[in-house]
Amino acid sequence: MNIPSDLKYTRSHEWVRSEADGMLSIGITDHAQELLGDLVFIELPEVGRELAAEQEAAVVESVKAAADVYAPVAGSVVEVNQTVVDAPERVNQDPYTAWLFKMRPAAASDLDALLDAAAYQQLVEAA
C-alpha cells in the first residue's frame, strides 16, 4: 500500500496536498481505491461550493460500490479535475496524481487536525 509521507490524510480515506498557492488538492487514497475496485463514475462538487469539514463533497462509483468523498476541512471549492470525470480509471492507476478537487481552506490551521502518513498507516492496519 502506497502512503506518501508528504500528504495529510483523513479517517475517511481522503488525501490532502497543500499547494504553493495555499490551495488544497484532495483525492482518495490508494487504500480507498483498492477497496472500491475499478472506478466507473465520478461526480465532483461545483466550483464555488462552500463545504464544512467532513461534509460530503463528491461521489466515486466502482463496479462494486459507491462511496462519498468528504471535505477534509472547511473551505470553498476552487477547481475540479474534469480529467478524472472523463476517465475515472486514472484514479485507480495513480490515486495520488489523480486529484478530484481543489479547495481554499477557511483556516490553514485546520490541516493540523488531519493525520500524517504514519497515523494513517496505523488507521488502515487497525481496520
RODRENLUM-341441 format. One record per atom (N, C-alpha, C): residue in one letter; x, y, z. Coordinates in pm, whole numbers, plus 50000, padded with zeros to 5 digits. Atoms other than C-alpha are relative to their C-alpha. Example, Ala and Ser with C-alpha at 12.3 -4.5 7.8 and 13.67 -1.06 7.14 Angstrom:
2
A500894988150000A512304955050780A500905012050000S499184988149994S513674989450714S499235010950073
This chain:
127
M500854988250000M500005000050000M500895012450000N499234987750017N501305034149898N499415011250086I500444988949914I501085061950162I501115010649999P498954989850007P503195092150057P500115008250130S499774993149872S504755109550357S499795015049993D500164985550012D504295144750216D498555004649999L501424996750002L500485143450231L499404998950139K500825001849880K497885146250506K498844990849961Y501055009950025Y495045121050541Y498835002050095T501174999849914T491545117950680T499654985850041R500475013149956R489915089450868R499064993649897S500905005050105S487525086250571S500724997549868H499155004450111H490445078850333H500155009949884E499624989950098E490975111850153E501445004150028W498674994149982W494465125850094W499905014849969V500004985450015V495275162950108V501435004649974R498694994150031R498185180849942R499885015150010S499934985449992S499005216750040S500815005049881E499334994550118E499865235849722E500715013050037A499204988049975A502305265049700A499135012650012D500874988149997D499425289649646D499024999950117G500885000749884G497715279149971G498754991549979M501155008550028M495085257849799M500324985650043L499865014149965L494485221249887L499494991549886S500465010050096S494285192849636S499524988050081I500605011149925I492055164249752I499714988449905G500315012150076G491755128549628G499734988650096I500195011749913I491135093449757I501314992250005T498745007149977T493925071949896T500084987149918D499755012850065D495465041149741D499164989150066H500795009849925H493755020750014H498525000849958A501414998350037A490335035349924A499734994749860Q500255004650137Q490665028849551Q500164984949989E499845014549999E491874993449624E498744993150051L501225005749945L488794986349836L498835001249902L501114997750093L486455001149574L500124991749873G499825006950127G487964983849274G499945009949884D499964991550120D487674997248919D498935010850005L500944988849998L486115031848924L499385001749862V500724998450126V483465037948659V499315013649989F500714987250002F481925071648756F500485008650116I499634990549895I482965102648949I499145012549985E500784987649996E480725131749047E500725009750093L499234990349923L482565162849166L499135011850042P500784988549954P481355193549356P500095011649900E499974988150085E480545226349181E501055009750052V499054989649962V483245252949177V499215011250068G500664989649922G482345279349434G499224994750119R500765005949890R480575255049666R500775001350131E499424999249866E481235261550034E499764986650070L500095013049933L481955229950231L500415001350146A499595001349860A482065222850602A500964988150009A499115011449979A484745199450733A499154987450014E500655013149998E483675163150682E498654999749930Q501234999950078Q480785173350455Q500224992449869E499925007250126E480055151350153E500285010049888A499604990850107A481755167849855A499894993849862A499975006850130A481945141849577A499564985550019V500375014149997V480935106449487V500884992649899V499295008950092V483055078749336V499264986749998E500695012850015E481415047549197E500904990249929S499245010750063S483045014749112S499044989149958V500845011450038V481794981948977V499444993150125K500435006449875K481434971149343K499085008650085A500704991549903A480085001449531A500155014749964A499844985550009A479615038849555A500485004950135A499484994649875A481425059549814A500025015249993D499934985549990D481205095449929D501445004250025V498714993849973V484295117449930V499685012650080Y500324989249907Y484335142550216Y501055011049996A499084988849989A485855176950252A500864997850125P499145002349884P488885173250481P499965011450100V500094987949917V488495208750616V498905008749942A500974990450052A486045237550578A500685008849896G499454991150101G486505259150271G499135000149877S500774999050124S485375266049916S500734992949886V499475007150116V485855245549601V500445010449897V499474990450098V488085264449355V500264993749864E499725006750127E488695238249086E499604985350012V500275014350006V487595203448981V500824994149886N499175006950099N489535177848779N499104992749900Q500875005950102Q487465171348467Q500614987449940T499325011650057T490075146048351T499544987150067V500435012349931V489015120848620V498524997149979V501415002350033V485335126048536V499934992649867D499995006150134D486085117148174D500674986249999A499255012749995A488445088348269A500224996050146P499895003649857P487735075648625P501114990150031E498955010049977E490275047448580E501345006450036R498754993149963R493035073548625R500234999650151V499865000749854V492315072648999V500554986450040N499475013349970N492955035149001N501474998849960Q498625000950049Q496175039548803Q500985007150093D499134992649908D497665065849036D499165009750082P500924991749921P495395079349311P500635012950052Y499374988049943Y497975104949427Y500315010949898T499914989350100T498255123549097T498615003349945A501364998050050A494565119849007A499135006750108W500794992649901W493205146649240W498575001849949L501404998450037L489455151849245L499585014749996F500354985849997F489015188049351F501015007550084K499144991349921K490895217549495K499135009650077M500774990649919M489705239749772M500905010150070R499344989849921R490665271449952R499534997750144P500435002849863P490685262950324P499555012850071A500464988649920A488765285850560A501095004250098A498914997349905A491665282950806A501114989849977A498885009150027A495085268350722A500324991350120S499705007749878S495425256951083S499144987450011D500855012049997D492615231551022D500764987649952L499205011250049L495205210050845L500694992650114D499325006149886D496835203451182D499214988450059A500845010649944A493895181051276A500014987349915L499995011650088L494495157550983L501134990350037L499025010349969L496535125551001L501255001549913D498805001050083D500145123050890D500074985749947A499915013150065A501305092750689A500084988550102A499855010649900A502305072450997A498684997250071A501305001849932A498975078251172A498984993849906Y500935006050096Y497065069850853Y500324985249982Q499615014150015Q499045037550813Q499494991950119Q500505007049881Q498155027851172Q498484998149990L501455000750015L494475035351100L499634988649905V500305010350100V494475012950791V500354986150053E499595013149948E496364984750963E499104995250112A500875003849890A493984985451259A498614995849952A501365002950053A490904981651036A499824985349970
